[in-house]
Amino acid sequence: MAGSLALSRVLGILRDTAMTAKFGIGPHTDAYRLAFAIPDLIFFLVAGGALSTAFIPIFSSFIHTEREDDAWELFNVVVTVMSIAVIAMIGLAWIFAPWLIEHFAAGKPHELFPLIVRMARIVLPAQYAFFIGGLLIGTLYARQRFLLPGLAPNIYNVGIIFGALVLSAFVSPGIVGMSWGALVGAILGSLILPLWGVYRLGGRYRPSLNLKAPGVGSVFKLMLPVVLGLSLPAVYGLIMQSLGSFYAAGINTALDLSNKLMQAPLGVFGQSLALAAFPALSQFFAQKRMDMFRDQLASSMRTVLYLSLPATALLAALSGPIVRVAFGYGHTAPSDLNPTAHCLQVFSIGICAWCLHPVLMRSFYAMHKSAMPIIIGTLTTFVFVGLYFVLRPLFPPDANGDSTGYLAMPLSGSLAAILMVFGLGALAYKDAGGFDVKSVLVTFLKGSVAAALCGVFGYFTFKFSPHENRWGTIFIFLIIFSLSGWVYYFVTKWLGMPETAYVAKAFKRVKRPAPGP
């Protein structure tokens, strides 16, 4: 799971590299990012992120209690109901797209609105693939199948890259090709591929509106708080892009690029471990083995912290070189990358919190509880917005006289994420009957010391290394990241952190000889 998500993040960076190299950083890339506002709004309004996480524990409990017929009937009803809801939302969004964009991207020049609306309408149908595909992927997770779900985001990213490099030659302006690539990638990766996987498991879809079927009420009851709430992870990107429209051209793109770089460790460590642990947490809760539930939760949190702390240190210490290596190609001017590097450095403050969030949230969904986590997420959303307006005056104009107040967004978002995770952790401790908080804190403290040394090593090693040409810089960069990782590993091993056993076990598996014929 971690490997497939790591590949997805690499392809995601290559996708953005292709975009900036082909089109630079400016009004058209801002328009492309803002075009996703309406699809993202649908995803939020219909609680797309909650659909699979509400479905998995109920479906899993049926599977593990030998009620397979009930499990597939639940699948049929939820797919039918959500198909009707999502198609209706897509149709309404298509009609009202000009009005929605006019209000959401209010800070942008009006002559840019038609391009934003055009690309938004192209990518809108992809939401159906994401919604129903998410349900299909949740079904595969519940049956402990991880390969096909891991491929879905990779195909999506390949589709966008294909749109930037190939399809852009057949449309005008060329960046519209990325929208078509996103649509094709979503349908192939998020819908057709998992549909094939569920079919192989024996799943057969028959349209059903039997709302009284076992488990249906529980699924929608779990989703309801998400629909009614304004949880920070759900609306963070939407709010940030809307506020970013009031700054200079390219700031929306800079916020998006830096946020995606920050999310690389979130996808590889936080989401992969959360997704892998979720079926086990659901199973332990269904079997009333809360001791195993608590052990799994604490272990997952410690592992997430151990893996995300060095990523935090390296992204903070090497933000400038990382951004140049990732996006400094083609039509991108070096000076255009400065806002992205500055945003990344500030975003790195909240990496550990963002990585812990999916683990904690899935523990609540496994316990069939979603109301209080969404309340906490909603409160921290208001904290984020309030902090932005408080902190914005603290950032002075740059050398060109342009406002740098946009840096208040990654800073306030990171602080709000930290507060949210503290709240979720306290609530999870109460609802799960306690877990080993001391071991989690020890991991954080020892890991922070090792991560600081790792970051210092990476910073000075790069500073005094030769990097006169681009390919040489990339090579040096990869070596420094590898060496910094080893510094972190040996320091944590010297500190006696048990999490180092995961690394040792992974290398033993790699070095283990293949069995003979």
N, C-alpha and C positions, 0 to 999 in steps of 0.2 A: 504494500500500500504506500509506504513511504517512497519507494523507488518510482512508482508510477506518478505520484504527485510531484516528486522532485523533477521528473522529466517534464511534467506539465508546467512547472514554474520556469524551467529553462526555456521551453517553447514559448511561454508567455513573454519572457524577456526578449527572445528572438522576434516574436511578433511585433513588439513595440520598437525593437531595433529596425525592423523592416519599415515600419511606419515612419519613424523619424528620419531614416536614411533616404526614403523615397519622397517624403513630403515636408521634411523639416519640422520645426516646432513653431506653430503660429495659428492664425485664425481657422484654417481648414482642419488641423488636428484638434483644436478646441471644439469645432463643430462636430467632429466624429465622436468625441467623448460625450458631448452634451446630447447627441442623438440617442444615447443609451438611457437617458433620464426617464423617458416614458416607459420603455420596457422594464426598467428597474422599479419604477413606480407600481406597475402591475404586479411584479414579483412581490413587492412589499405589501400591497393591498390585499392580495389573495394568500398571503402568508406562505409563499413558495418555500422558504427555508424551513418552515415548520412542518410541511406536508410529510416529507419522508421521515423526519424525526418523531412525528406523532404516530405515523403508521408502523414503523419498525417494531416498537415494543409490543403493540397489540398483535400484529401479524406473527412476531416471534413467539409470543406466549401461546398462540394457537398451535404453532408448529411443534413447540417443545412439550405441549400437553396432548399431543396426538389428536388434534382437531383440524386436520388439513383441509377438509371440505369447508369449514368455517373460515379458514385463512384465505382461501381462494375466492369465496363469496365476498369477503371484505374487500379484497383486491378489486373485484369487478365493480362493486358499488362505488368505491372511492374514485376509481378511474373514470367512471361514467359521470359522476357529479362534478368532479374537477374539470373534466373536458368541457362540460356545458358552461361552467363558470368562467373558465379561462378564455374560451372562444368568444363569449359575450364581452369580456373585458377588452380583448384585442380589437374587436369590432368598434367598440366605443372609443378606444384610444386612437384608432386609425382616423375616425371622424373628427375628433376634437384635438388632434395633434397640433395644429397651428396655434390654437388658444393655449394649450398646455405649455408649449415651448416659449410662447411670448411671455408667460409669467415665470416659468422656471429659469430661463436664460435672460432675465430682464436686463442684465448689465451688458449684454453683447449688442453690437450694431444690428439694426433691423434688417439690413441687407444680407446678413448671415442666416436669418431665420429660415428661408426656403430650403437651403441646403440641409440644415439640421432636421427639418420636418421630413425631407425626402429620405434621408438615411434612417430616421426613426421608423418610418413606415416600412422600410425594407426589412429591418431587424425585428419588428414586432411579432411576426409569426413564429420566430424562434422561441418565444416564451412558451408556446404550447409544448415544444420539444423539451424545454427545461423542466416544466411542471410535470408532465407525464413521465418524462425520462427520469426525473428525480424519484418518482414513485417506483418505477421499474428497478432503478438502482437500489432503492431501499429494500425491495424484495430480494435482490441478489445479496445484499449485506446480511439480511436476516437468515439467509441460507449459507452464510459463510463463504460467499463467492466474491472475491475482491479484484480479480484480474480485469474483467470487462468494465466494471465501474471506473477502474483506474485509467483505462484507455480513453474514456469519453472526453475529458477535458483536453487530452492531447490531440484528438481528431479535430476538436473545435478550434484549437490554436493553429493547427496546420491549415485549416480552412481559411482563417483570417490572413495568415502569411501568404497563401495562394492568392487571396484577393488583392493583397498589396502588391505582389510582384507580377502577377499575370492578369487578373481581371481588370486591374486599374488601367490597362492599355485599351480597354474596350468601352470605357465610360468617361464622362466628363462632368465635373472634375474627377481626377483619378482616384481620389480617396473614397469615392462612392463604392469602388470595387471591394474595399475592405468590408463594407456592410453586406454585400452579396456573399463574400467569403464567410462571414460570421453566420449568416443564415444557413448556408450549405453545411458548414461544420457542425452547427447545432443539430440539424436534422439527422446527419449521419452518425455523429458521436453520441448525442444525448438521447436520441429516440430509437433509431433503427438498431444500433448495436446492442443496447440493453434489452430491447424487445426480443431480439434473437436469443439472448442469454436466458430470459425468463421462459421463452418457449422451450428451450432445451431442458429446463428444470421441470417441465410438465405443466406449466401454467397455460391456461386457456382463457382468453377473455370473452365474456359474454355480457353485453350491455345490461345493466341492472340498476334500478332505482329503488331497490328494497332497503329503505333507510332504517328498517327495523331489524336488519340482519345483525348477528352478534358482532360487537366491536365497532360498528360504524359510529354510533353515538359517542363512544370513547375517543375515537380518532378526532372527530370534529370538536369535541369538548376540549381536547388538548390543544387544538389549533386556535380556538377562539381567543384566548388571551393575546396571542401573537397578532391576530387580526386587529384587535382593539388597541394594542400597545404601540409605542414608538421606540422600540428597543434600539439602543445605540448602534450595534452592528448592522441592523437592517437599514437604517436611514442615514448612517454616517456619510457614505459616499454621495448620496443624493444631496444632503445639506451642504457638504463641502463643495460640490460642483456648482450648486446654485450660488453660493457666496463667492466662489472663485470667478464667476462671470463678471463681477464688478471690477476686476483687476485687469492689468495690461494683457494684450494678446499673448498667448502661450502659457499663461498661469494655470488655466484649467488642465492643460496637457502636463505641465510640471507636477501639479498635485496628483494627477492620476499615475504618472510614471513612477514617482517616488513612493506612492502608496502601494503600488504593485511590487516594487522592489522590497518594501517592508513586509509585504504579505508572503514573500517567498518562504521564509522560515515558518510563517504561520501555516502555509499549505503543507510543507514537508513534515514539520514536527507536530504542530497543534492539531490540524485537521486529520492527518493520517492516523495519529494515535487515538484521537477521539472516535473516528469512524471504526477503527479496528476494535476499540474497547467497547463500543456501544452495544453490539449484540451480546457480549459477555455480561455487561451490566444489566441488560434487559433480562437475560436468562437467570442471573442470580436473584434478581428481584422477583421474577415470576416463580422461582423455586423457593422463595423466602429464605435465601442464604445471605443474609445481610452482612455477615462477617466477611464472606468472600467479596461482596459488593464494596465494602469499605476498603479492603485491601487493594482491590483493583483500582479504585478511584485514587487512593493515595499513591500507588505505584505509577499510575499514568501521569499524575501531576508532577511527581519527582522526575520522571523521564522527560517530560515536556520542558521543565525548567533546565535540566541538565543540558539538553540539546539546544535550547533557544538562547541561553545566556552568552555563549561565544558568538552566536550570530549577531546579537545586540551589540557586543563590543566591536566586532569587525565592521559592521555597517556604520557605526558612529565614527570609528577611527579612519575609515577609508571611503567615506561617502563620495568625495570628489573623484578619486580614481575609478570607483565602481561605476559611477554615472558616465564617465568618459568612455570606459571600456564597453559599457552596455549600449550607449546611444550616440557616441561621437562619430558618426559616419555620414557620408553622402551630403545631403542638403542641410545638415545640422551645423550651425555655427557654434564654436566653443563657448562663446558668451551666453548662448541660449540655454546652456546646460546648468548654469549657476543656480537658478531657482530650484531646479530639480535636486541638485546636490544639497542645498541648504534644507530643503524640505525633508530629504531622506535622513539627514543627521538628526532632525527634531523628531521625526517619526520613530526612530530607533528607540527612543525612551520607553515607548509602550509595547515593544515587541513581546516581552514575556507575558504581559497581561493579555494581549490579543491571542497568544498561543494557548494560554490556560482557559480562555473563555469557552471554546468549543467542547473541551473535556468536561467542564463544570456544567454547561448547559445540557449535554447529553446525559449526565447523571440525573438531572431533574426529569428529563423525558423518559428515561428508563424507569423512574419511580412514578410515572404517570402524573407528574406535577409540572405545570408550566406557568401558573398565574404569577406567583411571587417573583420568579426570575425576570419575567417581562416587566413587572412593576419596577424592579431595580433597574433594568435596562432603560425604561422610559424616563425614570428620574435622572439617570446619568446622561441621557440625551439632552435634557434641559440644562444640566450642568455644563455639558460641552458647549452648547450655544451661548450660555451666559459667560463662560470663561473666554470664549472667542472675543466677545465684545469688550470684556474687561482687559484682556491681554493685547488686543490689536494696537492700542496707542503706544505700547512699549517698543514697537518695532519701527525704527526711523526709516525715511526714504533712502534708496540706494544712491549710487554715484550719478545715475541718470535722472534722479528726481522721482523715480517710480516708487510707489508704496510697497513696502515689504510686509504689510499687515497680514498678508496671506499666511505667513509663518505662524500666526496665532492659531490657525486651524490644526496643523499637525500637533502643536504643543497642547492645545486644549483637548484634542482628541486622545492623546496619549495619557494625559492626567485623568480624564474621564474614564478611560478603559481601566486604569489602575484602581480607581474607586469602585468601578463595577465589579471587578474580580474579587476585591475584598468583601463586598456585599454578598456576592454569589457564594464565596467560600464559607462565610459565616452561616448562610442559610443552608448550604449543603451539609455542613457539620451537624446542624440541628436536625434536619430531615432524615439524614442517613444514620443517625444515632452515634455520631462522632466518627472521626478517622484520625490517622496518625499525623496531626498537624506538626508536631515537633520534627519529624523526619523531613517534612516538606520544607520547613524553615531552615533546617540544617543544610539541605541540598541547595537552597537559594543562597545562603550566606557563603558557603564554601565555593559554590559555583561562581558567585560574583567575584570573589578574590581571584580565582583562576581565569575568569573571563577578562578581568582588568589587565592581568599580565599578558594574556593572549592579545588583547587590543593594542597594548603598548608595543609588544613585539612586532605585530603586523604593521603598525604605523611607522616605526623607525626603520624596519627592514625595507619597506617600500620606499621611504624617503631617501635612503642611501643606496638604492639599487639602480642599475642603469635601465632606463626605459625611454630610449630615444625614438624608437619606431613603434608603430601600433602593434604588430604581431609580437615584437619583443616584450612590450608592456603586458600583453595578454598572457604570455608565457610566464613572465616574472610574477604576475598577479596570481596565477594558478598555483605556482610554487609557494608563494607567501601564504595563501589561504591554507594549503596543505600543511605547511610547517606550523602555522599558528594553531591549527587544529590539534597537531601533535603536542604543542606546548600546553594547550588546555588539557588534553588527555593525561599527560604525565603529571601535571600539577594536581589535577583532581585525584589521580591515583595516589600521589604522595600524601594528599589530604585524607586519604582513606574513604573516598566516596564509593559506595557500593554500586552506583550507576555505571562505573567503568567496566563492570562485568559484562554489560550489554555490548560494549565496543569489542572487548576481547572475544566474546562469543561470536560476534559477527565476523571477525577476522578468521576465527577457527573454521567457520563454515566456508569462507571463501577459499581458505588454504586446504580444506579437506579434499583428498584425492577422490576422483570419480570412481564409483564401484566398477569392478571388472565385469566382463561379459559373463 
